[in-house]
Amino acid sequence: MSAFLTLIRTTATHSHSPASRSARKTASYALMHLIVAMAVAYALTRDWRAALAIGLVEPLVQTLAYTLHERAWVKAERETAQREAGPAGAVGAAGAHHGARAP
């Protein structure tokens, strides 16, 4: 837990590039997620082996689920934007290919 707090303090107090800060923030969140998952699993099972297994597997599955969730949202947003553009957007683009000029 001390390493976790040191990581947070270092991230919060030192000036680093946004990408570097983001990477450290992601790592600290992953570590926190692992600790919470193992603690909850241990509280429910009272078996440290089961808690370790659940604590290691659950964040990996959660990461995969999050990635799929993000992709679904991106696809839905893209489809919504295309629908909102409507046929006028499609005709305008097609007209541009045939040498038509915008009014």
Steps between C-alpha positions, in 0.01 A plus 500: 500500500793730566622463139152590381495821707852590385390459138203730557708763680766494227236535229326786679808704594747467211458660164491234231362474150125437480562157343738400780256622765218312332704178493585528870140585584383193307754281678396629842133440416579146381685428825214641706251292299708186564515566875127572526406192294718275718371654824136455399564145380677415827218655706249283316695173486748517789735311267816686401557276194153573363545871582832508313351321198195725488710808565726421205236381253223755564699812400611329178141410410387849601762657271378290207138591578590869520674486162196338338273753671707792366492358147122463517465863610727624222298304244170630642626860495621462141164356390312779681714764328435341162125486566497865612684599181208336319451454128595864430852428622519189280360680193734794553798267511380310191433825313853617571634195317302591186636850474198669661568825680355605830254797476 
